[in-house]
Amino acid sequence: MHFAVALALTASFTVVSGDLTSYDPRVPVGARAEVVVAPIGAGGTVVWLRTSGLLPDRDYGAHAHVNPCGPAPADSGPHYQHVQGGATDPAFANPSNEIWLDFTTDSHGRAEAWARVPWQFGERRAQSVVLHEEHTHTEPGHAGTAGARVGCITVPF
């Protein structure tokens, strides 16, 4: 689903655009991201991510995290899970319970990704999107992991 479709489905959405906080050369200073968060009918949510200025032809993982970005990569806290549970347990660390936005950049360092989850945020909300060094793993004991945190953008989900 393209972000314009998501926006057409709802009158209430959040858009954040700005420079990524860089923690690693895989997110060059000046790289940018735009994030759109849109609740959709039947209690779902669509999150759309567009990036630019990243390394060309490279895989990245990206997830919603519980805290805003900070000066250190760990400041954003763990992945946001709709139903909280084990960080690497596939019953909780999966693309239906977390927001996974893995992508591969094009030859110009640009990419788009989107995720649709069957729930909406309540009082407890994610506060950032963190870029990781590789696509997200799904096997038991490693589910939800995607390597080092390389960049971040604060998003008021």
C-alpha positions, 0 to 999 in steps of 0.5 A, a space after each residue: 500500500 502506498 502512503 497516499 492510499 493510507 492517507 486517503 483511508 483516514 483523516 487523522 495521521 502523523 507526518 514527520 520529516 527530518 534528518 536522521 540521527 546518525 550512529 554509524 557511517 552506514 547512515 551518513 550525516 545529512 541522511 533524511 527520513 519521512 515517516 507517516 503514521 495513519 490509523 485505518 479502519 477496523 482498528 489497524 495502522 499503516 506506517 510508511 517510511 521514505 529515506 534518502 542520503 543513505 548508502 546505495 544498494 544496501 539492506 537496512 532493518 527498521 523498527 518502531 522503538 519505545 523511546 525517542 532518539 537520543 545521543 546514544 543508540 540505546 536511548 531509543 529503548 527496545 522495539 515497541 510491541 503491541 503485546 509486550 513479551 520476549 524480545 527475541 521470541 517469535 510469538 512477540 517479535 514478529 511483523 504483526 506485533 511490532 512495526 517492521 520497515 525493512 528496506 533496500 536502498 536504490 543506487 542513489 541511497 533512497 528507499 521506501 517501506 511500509 507496514 500494516 498492523 492489525 492494531 492501533 496505538 493506545 495510551 502506550 505509544 512508540 516514539 521513534 523509528 530506528 534503522 539497523 544494519 541488516 534486515 530483520 531476522 525471524 528465527 527463534 532466539 534471533 527473531 526481531 534482531 537486525 544488528 546494530 542501531 545505525 540511525 534514528 528519527 523521533 516520531 510522535 506515534 
